[in-house]
Amino acid sequence: MEKRILFVDDEGDWRFMASTYLKEAGYEILTAKDGTDALMLSHGVKLSLIILDVNLAGENGVVLMGLFKRNHPGVPIILYTGMDHDAAAIDGMIKQGAHQYLRKGTMEELLKAVQSAVK
């Protein structure tokens, strides 16, 4: 079975680059620009992983993560961000259910995180 990933990011360039890179690595990618799109797109769909931007334009990715945890129990969520968070904030996100917190960096780093989360 193909590994299906939902990638949620309000920045079109990141969404395009990451989804293209992950598709080339063999994953099926669904992309969404905001929480509403992501929830509609993922409804009734079996996901292997969710990659979620922490700071979606006007939306809190951590709050959205709670909805995904309820709708897709057991599916790992990587919080992916370009923002700086201190250790306490990162620890809090992990305690709330994030599989991993990852700063936006190279596509190779993203792929390693995906491979670690999707077995």
N, CA, C and O of each residue as an XYZ file, in Angstrom:
476
protein
N       0.836     -1.196      0.000
C       0.000      0.000      0.000
C       0.878      1.257      0.000
O       1.893      1.333      0.693
N       0.457      2.218     -0.788
C       1.217      3.462     -0.869
C       1.048      4.261      0.418
O      -0.029      4.277      1.014
N       2.107      4.914      0.834
C       2.070      5.749      2.031
C       1.516      7.119      1.643
O       2.083      7.815      0.801
N       0.390      7.498      2.274
C      -0.289      8.755      1.948
C      -0.018      9.777      3.056
O      -0.253      9.520      4.236
N       0.480     10.935      2.640
C       0.836     12.006      3.570
C      -0.015     13.234      3.270
O      -0.175     13.626      2.114
N      -0.558     13.834      4.327
C      -1.234     15.117      4.207
C      -0.230     16.188      4.619
O       0.286     16.165      5.736
N       0.044     17.126      3.716
C       1.003     18.209      3.964
C       0.217     19.516      4.009
O      -0.377     19.926      3.012
N       0.218     20.174      5.183
C      -0.570     21.396      5.380
C       0.372     22.564      5.634
O       1.086     22.592      6.636
N       0.367     23.528      4.718
C       1.212     24.717      4.849
C       0.576     25.848      4.050
O       0.155     25.651      2.910
N       0.509     27.035      4.654
C      -0.098     28.174      3.965
C       0.852     28.826      2.963
O       0.426     29.668      2.173
N       2.123     28.455      2.984
C       3.089     29.008      2.032
C       3.149     28.118      0.795
O       3.632     26.987      0.849
N       2.651     28.647     -0.314
C       2.573     27.879     -1.551
C       3.898     27.316     -2.026
O       3.947     26.195     -2.531
N       4.984     28.084     -1.871
C       6.301     27.614     -2.322
C       6.749     26.382     -1.539
O       7.221     25.407     -2.125
N       6.598     26.426     -0.205
C       6.972     25.275      0.626
C       6.106     24.070      0.280
O       6.593     22.946      0.160
N       4.808     24.333      0.123
C       3.873     23.252     -0.188
C       4.273     22.575     -1.497
O       4.285     21.347     -1.586
N       4.595     23.365     -2.497
C       4.979     22.829     -3.796
C       6.308     22.066     -3.717
O       6.406     20.932     -4.185
N       7.317     22.691     -3.127
C       8.644     22.063     -3.070
C       8.608     20.759     -2.271
O       9.117     19.734     -2.723
N       8.008     20.805     -1.093
C       7.986     19.617     -0.236
C       7.152     18.506     -0.858
O       7.552     17.342     -0.836
N       6.003     18.854     -1.407
C       5.152     17.805     -1.981
C       5.822     17.172     -3.200
O       5.734     15.959     -3.389
N       6.484     17.972     -4.022
C       7.196     17.442     -5.185
C       8.325     16.519     -4.738
O       8.495     15.428     -5.281
N       9.086     16.958     -3.757
C      10.216     16.167     -3.253
C       9.734     14.833     -2.671
O      10.306     13.779     -2.950
N       8.678     14.895     -1.864
C       8.173     13.670     -1.233
C       7.510     12.732     -2.259
O       7.586     11.511     -2.123
N       6.866     13.301     -3.276
C       6.303     12.465     -4.353
C       7.420     11.717     -5.063
O       7.302     10.522     -5.336
N       8.514     12.429     -5.361
C       9.649     11.804     -6.037
C      10.281     10.716     -5.172
O      10.915      9.797     -5.691
N      10.107     10.821     -3.845
C      10.643      9.809     -2.925
C       9.676      8.625     -2.782
O       9.956      7.674     -2.052
N       8.532      8.691     -3.485
C       7.631      7.549     -3.506
C       6.377      7.645     -2.657
O       5.661      6.655     -2.500
N       6.097      8.818     -2.107
C       4.911      8.985     -1.275
C       3.772      9.616     -2.071
O       3.998     10.384     -3.006
N       2.541      9.274     -1.679
C       1.370      9.962     -2.229
C       1.127     11.169     -1.325
O       1.045     11.022     -0.106
N       1.011     12.352     -1.912
C       0.899     13.581     -1.126
C      -0.423     14.281     -1.406
O      -0.790     14.513     -2.558
N      -1.127     14.609     -0.335
C      -2.295     15.482     -0.409
C      -1.855     16.808      0.209
O      -1.237     16.814      1.273
N      -2.163     17.923     -0.438
C      -1.740     19.215      0.121
C      -2.946     20.079      0.432
O      -3.980     20.015     -0.232
N      -2.777     20.894      1.471
C      -3.817     21.837      1.871
C      -3.160     23.126      2.331
O      -2.073     23.111      2.910
N      -3.828     24.242      2.070
C      -3.271     25.546      2.421
C      -3.730     26.048      3.785
O      -3.148     26.984      4.332
N      -4.780     25.424      4.338
C      -5.274     25.857      5.641
C      -6.018     24.712      6.326
O      -6.188     23.632      5.761
N      -6.454     24.974      7.551
C      -7.114     23.947      8.333
C      -8.406     23.452      7.721
O      -8.688     22.254      7.748
N      -9.192     24.357      7.172
C     -10.475     23.977      6.572
C     -10.247     23.018      5.412
O     -10.880     21.966      5.330
N      -9.331     23.395      4.511
C      -8.994     22.514      3.375
C      -8.487     21.170      3.869
O      -8.886     20.122      3.363
N      -7.610     21.207      4.857
C      -6.990     19.979      5.364
C      -8.027     19.036      5.959
O      -7.992     17.831      5.711
N      -8.945     19.584      6.741
C      -9.962     18.733      7.367
C     -10.900     18.145      6.319
O     -11.268     16.973      6.408
N     -11.292     18.946      5.323
C     -12.182     18.434      4.271
C     -11.467     17.378      3.429
O     -12.038     16.332      3.120
N     -10.229     17.655      3.063
C      -9.456     16.758      2.213
C      -9.179     15.415      2.896
O      -9.138     14.372      2.243
N      -8.991     15.458      4.209
C      -8.618     14.238      4.937
C      -9.821     13.439      5.430
O      -9.661     12.321      5.918
N     -11.021     13.999      5.308
C     -12.211     13.308      5.799
C     -12.409     11.978      5.064
O     -12.537     11.946      3.840
N     -12.430     10.896      5.824
C     -12.657      9.576      5.243
C     -11.477      8.997      4.483
O     -11.614      7.976      3.809
N     -10.307      9.643      4.586
C      -9.116      9.196      3.863
C      -8.156      8.544      4.860
O      -7.957      9.052      5.964
N      -7.566      7.418      4.463
C      -6.571      6.759      5.315
C      -5.226      7.436      5.093
O      -4.706      7.457      3.977
N      -4.669      7.986      6.161
C      -3.392      8.683      6.090
C      -2.308      7.895      6.820
O      -2.580      7.193      7.794
N      -1.082      8.023      6.333
C       0.070      7.422      7.006
C       0.782      8.439      7.894
O       1.436      8.078      8.871
N       0.642      9.732      7.533
C       1.357     10.802      8.229
C       0.699     12.132      7.905
O       0.150     12.327      6.821
N       0.769     13.051      8.878
C       0.322     14.430      8.660
C       1.514     15.336      8.973
O       2.128     15.231     10.035
N       1.827     16.222      8.035
C       2.857     17.238      8.259
C       2.113     18.561      8.323
O       1.428     18.955      7.378
N       2.260     19.234      9.447
C       1.406     20.377      9.745
C       2.241     21.589     10.139
O       3.042     21.528     11.072
N       2.046     22.684      9.420
C       2.703     23.942      9.766
C       2.126     24.432     11.089
O       0.914     24.396     11.296
N       2.996     24.887     11.978
C       2.539     25.364     13.287
C       1.773     26.667     13.145
O       0.769     26.875     13.826
N       2.240     27.551     12.262
C       1.639     28.877     12.135
C       1.002     29.036     10.759
O       1.599     29.598      9.841
N      -0.217     28.531     10.639
C      -0.976     28.718      9.401
C      -1.602     30.103      9.464
O      -2.018     30.532     10.540
N      -1.680     30.796      8.372
C      -2.205     32.165      8.348
C      -3.493     32.267      9.169
O      -4.552     31.807      8.741
N      -3.388     32.867     10.337
C      -4.558     33.078     11.183
C      -5.030     31.849     11.942
O      -6.013     31.931     12.678
N      -4.366     30.723     11.787
C      -4.773     29.498     12.477
C      -3.602     28.943     13.274
O      -2.439     29.131     12.916
N      -3.929     28.263     14.351
C      -2.913     27.656     15.193
C      -2.808     26.177     14.855
O      -3.749     25.413     15.069
N      -1.658     25.780     14.326
C      -1.449     24.393     13.930
C      -1.558     23.420     15.091
O      -1.944     22.268     14.896
N      -1.224     23.868     16.300
C      -1.297     22.984     17.460
C      -2.764     22.667     17.789
O      -3.091     21.537     18.149
N      -3.639     23.668     17.665
C      -5.070     23.435     17.868
C      -5.589     22.489     16.787
O      -6.345     21.561     17.077
N      -5.185     22.726     15.557
C      -5.571     21.869     14.439
C      -5.079     20.432     14.662
O      -5.764     19.471     14.312
N      -3.884     20.302     15.246
C      -3.347     18.981     15.542
C      -4.324     18.196     16.432
O      -4.510     16.994     16.239
N      -4.940     18.871     17.396
C      -5.906     18.214     18.277
C      -7.076     17.626     17.502
O      -7.546     16.533     17.817
N      -7.550     18.350     16.487
C      -8.648     17.844     15.648
C      -8.200     16.631     14.850
O      -8.938     15.654     14.726
N      -6.986     16.694     14.309
C      -6.463     15.556     13.553
C      -6.260     14.337     14.453
O      -6.507     13.208     14.029
N      -5.811     14.555     15.690
C      -5.614     13.435     16.616
C      -6.944     12.720     16.866
O      -6.988     11.498     17.003
N      -8.017     13.496     16.922
C      -9.345     12.922     17.138
C      -9.860     12.217     15.884
O     -10.417     11.123     15.972
N      -9.676     12.841     14.714
C     -10.198     12.302     13.451
C      -9.336     11.183     12.863
O      -9.834     10.335     12.123
N      -8.055     11.186     13.191
C      -7.108     10.194     12.649
C      -6.248      9.640     13.786
O      -5.035      9.848     13.804
N      -6.869      8.938     14.729
C      -6.089      8.427     15.863
C      -4.989      7.484     15.390
O      -5.191      6.656     14.502
N      -3.834      7.633     16.000
C      -2.711      6.758     15.664
C      -1.864      7.230     14.494
O      -0.791      6.676     14.253
N      -2.321      8.239     13.763
C      -1.528      8.765     12.640
C      -0.519      9.772     13.195
O      -0.914     10.747     13.833
N       0.782      9.550     12.960
C       1.776     10.490     13.482
C       1.655     11.862     12.813
O       1.304     11.979     11.639
N       1.960     12.894     13.607
C       1.917     14.268     13.109
C       3.276     14.911     13.347
O       3.783     14.938     14.469
N       3.853     15.427     12.268
C       5.082     16.212     12.370
C       4.678     17.677     12.316
O       4.059     18.121     11.349
N       5.030     18.430     13.361
C       4.831     19.878     13.329
C       6.051     20.476     12.649
O       7.189     20.254     13.062
N       5.786     21.243     11.596
C       6.824     21.735     10.695
C       6.730     23.249     10.694
O       5.669     23.795     10.393
N       7.816     23.943     11.023
C       7.697     25.394     11.162
C       8.970     26.136     10.786
O      10.076     25.603     10.876
N       8.787     27.357     10.368
C       9.899     28.258     10.115
C      10.145     29.165     11.305
O      11.089     29.955     11.294
N       9.313     29.065     12.332
C       9.421     29.924     13.512
C      10.392     29.320     14.532
O      10.678     28.123     14.518
N      10.883     30.185     15.407
C      11.716     29.719     16.519
C      10.828     29.502     17.734
O      10.040     30.375     18.097
N      10.954     28.359     18.352
C      10.243     28.071     19.595
C      11.280     27.644     20.627
O      12.270     26.993     20.294
N      11.042     28.021     21.888
C      11.975     27.590     22.925
C      11.692     26.146     23.320
O      10.678     25.567     22.930
N      12.599     25.581     24.093
C      12.506     24.170     24.458
C      11.186     23.854     25.166
O      10.603     22.795     24.934
N      10.711     24.756     26.022
C       9.463     24.511     26.753
C       8.276     24.446     25.791
O       7.391     23.606     25.955
N       8.254     25.324     24.795
C       7.154     25.318     23.815
C       7.189     24.039     22.982
O       6.149     23.435     22.718
N       8.375     23.633     22.575
C       8.524     22.406     21.788
C       8.092     21.202     22.621
O       7.375     20.329     22.133
N       8.525     21.158     23.866
C       8.144     20.072     24.762
C       6.624     20.015     24.920
O       6.034     18.934     24.943
N       6.000     21.185     25.027
C       4.542     21.242     25.148
C       3.856     20.678     23.915
O       2.850     19.980     24.035
N       4.380     20.967     22.738
C       3.786     20.458     21.494
C       3.915     18.938     21.414
O       3.000     18.249     20.964
N       5.056     18.428     21.855
C       5.263     16.980     21.861
C       4.282     16.329     22.852
O       3.685     15.293     22.557
N       4.129     16.947     24.022
C       3.204     16.407     25.033
C       1.762     16.419     24.544
O       0.956     15.583     24.952
N       1.436     17.374     23.665
C       0.071     17.451     23.126
C      -0.150     16.449     21.997
O      -1.256     16.342     21.467
N       0.898     15.715     21.630
C       0.685     14.642     20.676
C       1.484     14.688     19.397
O       1.323     13.815     18.544
N       2.351     15.693     19.234
C       3.173     15.729     18.019
C       4.177     14.584     18.060
O       4.802     14.336     19.091
N       4.328     13.892     16.944
C       5.337     12.839     16.829
C       6.722     13.473     16.834
O       7.665     12.949     17.427
N       6.819     14.617     16.158
C       8.105     15.307     16.040
C       7.863     16.775     15.749
O       6.859     17.147     15.142
N       8.801     17.607     16.193
C       8.828     19.036     15.881
C      10.024     19.224     14.959
O      11.134     18.809     15.289
N       9.806     19.842     13.816
C      10.881     20.002     12.836
C      10.888     21.426     12.297
O       9.877     21.932     11.811
N      12.056     22.061     12.395
C      12.231     23.383     11.792
C      12.359     23.217     10.283
O      12.989     22.276      9.802
N      11.757     24.137      9.547
C      11.909     24.100      8.093
C      13.385     24.276      7.765
O      14.032     25.227      8.205
N      13.891     23.349      6.993
C      15.304     23.377      6.613
C      15.434     22.769      5.238
O      14.826     23.239      4.277
N      16.230     21.719      5.149
C      16.430     21.098      3.840
C      15.363     20.030      3.590
O      14.746     19.512      4.521
N      15.168     19.726      2.340
C      14.231     18.668      1.973
C      14.744     17.312      2.474
O      13.951     16.428      2.797
N      16.061     17.153      2.539
C      16.634     15.904      3.047
C      16.247     15.693      4.507
O      15.934     14.573      4.912
N      16.267     16.773      5.303
C      15.867     16.672      6.713
C      14.388     16.283      6.819
O      14.007     15.468      7.660
N      13.573     16.874      5.960
C      12.151     16.545      5.957
C      11.945     15.072      5.592
O      11.166     14.372      6.240
N      12.636     14.612      4.566
C      12.499     13.222      4.144
C      12.919     12.262      5.258
O      12.263     11.245      5.480
N      14.014     12.582      5.961
C      14.457     11.732      7.075
C      13.381     11.655      8.152
O      13.115     10.580      8.689
N      12.761     12.792      8.471
C      11.691     12.819      9.479
C      10.510     11.978      9.021
O       9.925     11.238      9.812
N      10.158     12.089      7.740
C       9.047     11.306      7.176
C       9.362      9.824      7.259
O       8.527      9.032      7.695
N      10.562      9.447      6.841
C      10.945      8.030      6.867
C      10.942      7.475      8.289
O      10.617      6.306      8.498
N      11.299      8.297      9.256
C      11.305      7.882     10.650
C       9.872      7.694     11.175
O       9.611      6.793     11.972
N       8.957      8.547     10.723
C       7.572      8.506     11.215
C       6.736      7.448     10.523
O       5.845      6.864     11.138
N       7.013      7.191      9.241
C       6.218      6.255      8.448
C       7.030      4.973      8.271
O       7.980      4.927      7.490
N       6.653      3.975      8.982
C       7.415      2.724      8.937
C       6.782      1.758      7.943
O       7.278      0.646      7.760
